[in-house]
């Protein structure tokens, strides 16, 4: 037998008459512990499986019973473990139906589908809320077969976000279904996780009110939310930009003698001549070039976006002497060698043109 809470808890519970010294106790408690990935669930699972012969059967059918019966506690104190054992034995003594037992703990019947590996003590609040605030038929459809822990976490974030607006259950039926159906996309995401947009989508949905389209998938709502947040951020930048520089956000800055759009091989170097162009580059490339407006307006920097067709590959900064200061790809990563070589060729051409202009 591998190490389990039973090894240190057993003698204490036997003395109290709450565990029996029988083979099934070890077997049932080991199986119960293996249902849960989070160690915070192991003590309660052991108590419930080992205090009654039929305890494990109920735990196996509905792992969330462990969460509800222990009230999310990790049962650090002996008195808590003993109390749970007594209460649990009393609850299952007459062999209640699973639905009735779950109801006694405030759990909706579909919650039985939540696997133990997705549960942890901090999930009690969202599990209870789902049981109370989501229609059972909707709940039955919404619990995914994969990425359940992420689904629960995103649902909890959604409810916390909506609580700030006065109603944690607002659009909850839509959210749990949409999140569930997005689970396959979650498995293919790189970098930021799809489920991590729950707070932003909730803010967007609340702002849209009755006009929020509940026919949207989670992916569609996430895209619309990102645009909405970007538009708000852009508006704030526009106001701050004009206040600071006295220029419109889209007003072009004179780059002369630096060149306008230039092609090197199959790459295009596009001058970012306005606050808006710099902002959009920073948003698209996930770096901070949008904050370089002051240096560009003062003439200390000249910023170029490097494109291949419609695709943004990198952002290049030159100083006022036509020297390369930095070149960054998406999220400040290093560009590919062919992009760097093209940038060097572009810089040489700019330097020559700038020198000729100065000589003239």
Wavefront OBJ file of the C-alpha trace (Angstrom):
o trace
v 0.000 0.000 0.000
v 1.293 3.458 -0.909
v 1.351 6.221 1.692
v -2.121 7.538 2.472
v -3.847 9.489 5.271
v -5.128 6.170 6.571
v -1.663 5.298 7.847
v -1.510 8.182 10.324
v -5.253 8.646 10.824
v -6.199 5.002 11.310
v -5.158 4.443 14.943
v -6.900 7.618 16.093
v -10.154 6.729 14.326
v -10.073 3.082 15.470
v -9.761 4.218 19.100
v -12.838 6.375 18.620
v -14.736 3.420 17.137
v -15.067 5.204 13.788
v -12.899 2.872 11.668
v -12.939 -0.909 11.716
v -9.845 -3.068 11.506
v -10.929 -4.883 8.349
v -9.341 -5.404 4.932
v -11.997 -3.446 3.061
v -11.029 -0.287 4.982
v -7.593 -0.194 3.390
v -8.911 -1.083 -0.071
v -11.737 1.457 -0.047
v -9.652 4.295 1.339
v -6.876 3.720 -1.227
v -9.408 3.765 -4.065
v -11.036 6.920 -2.713
v -7.727 8.777 -2.488
v -6.864 7.844 -6.068
v -10.002 9.594 -7.308
v -8.568 12.995 -6.349
v -5.472 14.698 -7.730
v -5.548 17.442 -5.096
v -4.112 16.317 -1.740
v -6.450 18.673 0.073
v -9.243 16.206 -0.715
v -7.476 13.083 0.515
v -8.254 13.209 4.227
v -11.986 13.737 3.753
v -12.098 11.049 1.051
v -10.367 8.611 3.401
v -12.730 9.362 6.276
v -15.812 8.874 4.114
v -14.554 5.677 2.474
v -13.217 4.053 5.624
v -15.942 4.894 8.161
v -18.631 2.798 6.462
v -18.531 -0.171 4.100
v -20.804 1.567 1.602
v -19.080 4.951 1.902
v -16.766 4.450 -1.059
v -19.668 3.457 -3.323
v -21.245 6.880 -2.828
v -17.907 8.696 -3.164
v -17.142 6.861 -6.388
v -20.564 7.707 -7.834
v -20.288 11.372 -6.852
v -16.815 12.638 -5.861
v -18.280 16.088 -5.141
v -19.914 14.568 -2.037
v -16.452 14.667 -0.442
v -16.235 18.386 -1.108
v -19.731 19.064 0.216
v -19.589 16.790 3.265
v -16.269 18.272 4.422
v -17.468 21.795 3.510
v -14.221 22.372 1.651
v -12.169 21.747 4.795
v -8.857 19.892 4.706
v -9.717 18.479 8.166
v -6.480 19.351 9.927
v -7.978 18.791 13.403
v -8.880 15.386 14.806
v -12.216 16.709 16.041
v -13.155 17.697 12.468
v -12.274 14.254 11.113
v -14.249 12.521 13.824
v -17.275 14.741 13.353
v -17.298 14.099 9.602
v -17.111 10.329 10.158
v -20.069 10.398 12.543
v -22.208 12.621 10.368
v -21.382 10.691 7.212
v -22.198 7.320 8.755
v -25.514 8.692 9.988
v -26.337 10.054 6.526
v -25.728 6.753 4.688
v -26.799 4.314 7.407
v -30.158 3.553 5.764
v -28.708 3.311 2.229
v -30.283 6.431 0.697
v -30.558 6.897 -3.039
v -27.680 8.896 -4.484
v -30.008 11.688 -5.646
v -31.447 12.066 -2.140
v -28.021 11.987 -0.494
v -26.714 14.643 -2.862
v -29.802 16.758 -2.218
v -29.166 16.566 1.523
v -25.744 18.127 0.876
v -27.136 20.798 -1.445
v -25.817 19.215 -4.649
v -27.797 19.048 -7.878
v -27.919 15.548 -9.349
v -25.861 16.397 -12.499
v -22.935 17.363 -10.230
v -22.221 13.649 -9.913
v -20.548 13.958 -13.332
v -17.727 16.116 -11.926
v -14.627 13.895 -11.750
v -12.577 13.830 -8.588
v -9.401 14.972 -10.352
v -11.081 18.320 -11.114
v -12.037 19.020 -7.503
v -10.166 20.825 -4.749
v -11.269 22.489 -1.497
v -11.490 25.912 -3.146
v -14.071 24.611 -5.640
v -16.831 24.216 -3.024
v -18.286 27.663 -3.653
v -18.647 27.248 -7.408
v -19.981 23.680 -7.099
v -22.665 24.805 -4.650
v -23.518 27.811 -6.832
v -23.878 25.631 -9.926
v -26.212 23.355 -7.989
v -28.344 26.252 -6.829
v -28.307 28.713 -9.738
v -28.158 26.649 -12.937
v -31.134 24.736 -14.283
v -30.434 20.987 -13.786
v -30.998 20.135 -17.463
v -28.617 22.927 -18.510
v -26.086 21.774 -15.939
v -26.285 18.201 -17.192
v -25.446 19.394 -20.712
v -22.696 21.764 -19.657
v -20.264 19.643 -17.625
v -17.505 18.761 -20.138
v -15.702 15.452 -20.375
v -12.266 17.122 -20.601
v -10.645 20.204 -19.045
v -13.209 20.124 -16.236
v -10.911 21.864 -13.751
v -10.402 24.728 -16.204
v -14.140 24.875 -16.846
v -14.852 25.103 -13.115
v -12.183 27.770 -12.651
v -13.519 29.849 -15.547
v -17.075 29.495 -14.265
v -15.983 30.709 -10.836
v -14.228 33.711 -12.410
v -17.355 34.470 -14.460
v -19.540 34.454 -11.348
v -17.077 36.583 -9.371
v -16.975 39.090 -12.219
v -20.769 39.256 -12.508
v -21.077 39.606 -8.735
v -19.347 42.974 -9.061
v -22.292 44.056 -11.203
v -24.838 42.821 -8.681
v -25.868 39.365 -9.967
v -23.479 36.413 -10.003
v -26.014 34.313 -11.913
v -26.308 36.776 -14.818
v -25.982 34.870 -18.127
v -24.622 31.922 -16.151
v -26.597 29.345 -18.144
v -25.032 30.693 -21.355
v -21.545 30.833 -19.848
v -21.434 27.248 -18.561
v -22.644 25.857 -21.892
v -20.373 28.090 -23.994
v -17.338 27.300 -21.853
v -18.074 23.585 -22.045
v -18.333 23.629 -25.816
v -15.073 25.551 -26.102
v -13.087 22.835 -24.308
v -11.749 21.336 -27.592
v -10.390 24.769 -28.570
v -8.807 25.039 -25.113
v -6.661 22.005 -25.882
v -5.242 23.691 -28.986
v -4.504 27.106 -27.481
v -0.909 28.278 -27.128
v 0.195 30.907 -24.633
v -2.817 32.524 -22.987
v -5.536 29.972 -22.312
v -9.001 30.399 -23.792
v -10.669 29.863 -20.414
v -8.595 32.717 -18.991
v -10.764 35.244 -20.842
v -13.702 34.659 -18.468
v -13.350 37.950 -16.596
v -12.992 40.015 -19.786
v -15.943 38.317 -21.490
v -18.067 38.852 -18.375
v -17.232 42.568 -18.393
v -18.139 42.745 -22.077
v -21.402 40.806 -21.623
v -22.465 43.024 -18.763
v -21.734 46.173 -20.773
v -23.722 44.877 -23.754
v -26.714 44.018 -21.565
v -29.735 42.886 -23.575
v -27.780 43.226 -26.830
v -25.317 40.482 -25.842
v -25.791 37.673 -28.368
v -26.343 34.409 -26.490
v -26.042 32.520 -29.783
v -22.306 33.232 -29.712
v -19.827 30.500 -28.908
v -17.233 31.252 -26.258
v -14.634 31.826 -28.974
v -16.888 34.327 -30.761
v -17.620 36.132 -27.507
v -13.909 36.214 -26.664
v -13.078 37.786 -30.029
v -15.845 40.386 -29.664
v -14.747 41.062 -26.094
v -11.122 41.585 -27.128
v -12.193 44.105 -29.771
v -14.436 45.923 -27.281
v -11.633 46.172 -24.721
v -9.213 47.299 -27.428
v -11.629 49.996 -28.597
v -11.987 51.310 -25.048
v -8.234 51.299 -24.558
v -7.766 53.057 -27.902
v -10.283 55.739 -26.933
v -8.424 56.377 -23.695
v -5.144 56.549 -25.592
v -6.657 59.014 -28.060
v -7.762 61.327 -25.262
v -4.417 61.102 -23.458
v -2.472 61.491 -26.713
v -4.192 64.735 -27.670
v -3.944 66.063 -24.130
v -0.196 65.371 -24.006
v 0.974 66.160 -27.532
v -1.746 68.338 -29.023
v -2.004 65.953 -31.985
v -4.846 63.836 -33.277
v -4.330 60.118 -32.677
v -4.268 59.461 -36.430
v -2.198 62.546 -37.366
v 0.882 61.626 -39.413
v 4.329 62.565 -38.120
v 6.929 63.689 -40.658
v 9.582 60.951 -41.014
v 11.762 62.751 -43.596
v 14.481 62.037 -44.561
v 13.626 58.468 -43.555
v 11.818 56.534 -46.311
v 8.140 55.699 -46.599
v 6.992 52.138 -47.261
v 9.957 50.101 -48.566
v 10.242 46.542 -49.864
v 13.269 44.345 -49.191
v 12.914 40.963 -50.880
v 9.420 39.754 -49.962
v 9.218 41.858 -46.773
v 7.617 45.279 -46.492
v 8.843 47.951 -44.059
v 5.907 50.189 -43.083
v 6.606 53.456 -41.221
v 4.444 53.844 -38.104
v 3.847 57.569 -38.289
v 0.994 58.165 -35.867
v -0.055 57.393 -32.334
v -2.758 55.140 -33.733
v -0.309 53.182 -35.918
v 2.019 52.672 -32.940
v -0.887 51.648 -30.693
v -2.213 49.116 -33.206
v 1.262 47.646 -33.696
v 1.691 47.215 -29.955
v -1.741 45.602 -29.619
v -1.174 43.201 -32.512
v 2.409 42.289 -31.593
v 1.877 42.227 -27.814
v 4.750 44.538 -26.954
v 5.145 48.107 -25.710
v 5.861 50.032 -28.929
v 2.629 51.938 -28.367
v 4.407 53.877 -25.615
v 7.082 55.207 -28.021
v 4.961 58.116 -29.292
v 6.990 60.762 -27.478
v 10.295 59.559 -28.968
v 8.774 59.410 -32.461
v 7.238 62.897 -32.216
v 10.552 64.306 -30.938
v 12.427 62.655 -33.817
v 14.565 60.478 -31.536
v 13.034 57.258 -32.898
v 11.676 56.018 -36.169
v 9.545 52.879 -35.932
v 8.796 50.489 -38.800
v 6.484 47.478 -38.875
v 7.866 44.574 -40.884
v 5.212 42.727 -42.865
v 4.927 39.824 -45.226
v 1.688 40.448 -47.063
v -0.885 41.184 -44.357
v 1.071 39.346 -41.666
v 3.042 41.291 -39.056
v 6.451 39.708 -38.473
v 8.435 42.186 -36.383
v 8.835 45.805 -35.276
v 12.043 47.764 -35.944
v 13.291 50.859 -34.122
v 15.916 53.182 -35.582
v 17.442 56.193 -33.842
v 17.831 59.632 -35.407
v 21.205 58.559 -36.878
v 19.581 55.725 -38.842
v 21.092 53.072 -36.535
v 19.187 49.958 -35.489
v 18.189 50.208 -31.823
v 16.088 47.067 -31.527
v 13.981 44.612 -33.497
v 11.267 42.522 -31.834
v 8.837 39.845 -33.019
v 5.582 38.842 -31.323
v 5.703 39.195 -27.519
v 9.243 40.627 -27.727
v 10.629 37.372 -29.128
v 13.670 37.370 -31.404
v 12.756 37.541 -35.123
v 13.836 34.835 -37.566
v 17.260 35.270 -39.249
v 15.744 36.179 -42.634
v 13.768 39.022 -41.012
v 16.882 40.273 -39.204
v 18.944 40.151 -42.432
v 16.252 42.055 -44.318
v 16.169 44.638 -41.512
v 19.938 45.085 -41.745
v 19.668 45.631 -45.488
v 16.892 48.171 -44.921
v 18.967 49.999 -42.296
v 21.954 50.200 -44.664
v 19.728 51.706 -47.345
v 18.256 54.202 -44.875
v 21.727 55.155 -43.642
v 22.979 55.792 -47.166
v 19.881 57.819 -48.060
v 20.157 59.801 -44.833
v 23.856 60.518 -45.433
v 23.179 61.661 -49.009
v 20.371 63.898 -47.793
v 22.610 65.439 -45.152
v 25.389 66.039 -47.709
v 22.964 67.747 -50.048
l 1 2 3 4 5 6 7 8 9 10 11 12 13 14 15 16 17 18 19 20 21 22 23 24 25 26 27 28 29 30 31 32 33 34 35 36 37 38 39 40 41 42 43 44 45 46 47 48 49 50 51 52 53 54 55 56 57 58 59 60 61 62 63 64 65 66 67 68 69 70 71 72 73 74 75 76 77 78 79 80 81 82 83 84 85 86 87 88 89 90 91 92 93 94 95 96 97 98 99 100 101 102 103 104 105 106 107 108 109 110 111 112 113 114 115 116 117 118 119 120 121 122 123 124 125 126 127 128 129 130 131 132 133 134 135 136 137 138 139 140 141 142 143 144 145 146 147 148 149 150 151 152 153 154 155 156 157 158 159 160 161 162 163 164 165 166 167 168 169 170 171 172 173 174 175 176 177 178 179 180 181 182 183 184 185 186 187 188 189 190 191 192 193 194 195 196 197 198 199 200 201 202 203 204 205 206 207 208 209 210 211 212 213 214 215 216 217 218 219 220 221 222 223 224 225 226 227 228 229 230 231 232 233 234 235 236 237 238 239 240 241 242 243 244 245 246 247 248 249 250 251 252 253 254 255 256 257 258 259 260 261 262 263 264 265 266 267 268 269 270 271 272 273 274 275 276 277 278 279 280 281 282 283 284 285 286 287 288 289 290 291 292 293 294 295 296 297 298 299 300 301 302 303 304 305 306 307 308 309 310 311 312 313 314 315 316 317 318 319 320 321 322 323 324 325 326 327 328 329 330 331 332 333 334 335 336 337 338 339 340 341 342 343 344 345 346 347 348 349 350 351 352 353 354 355 356 357 358 359 360
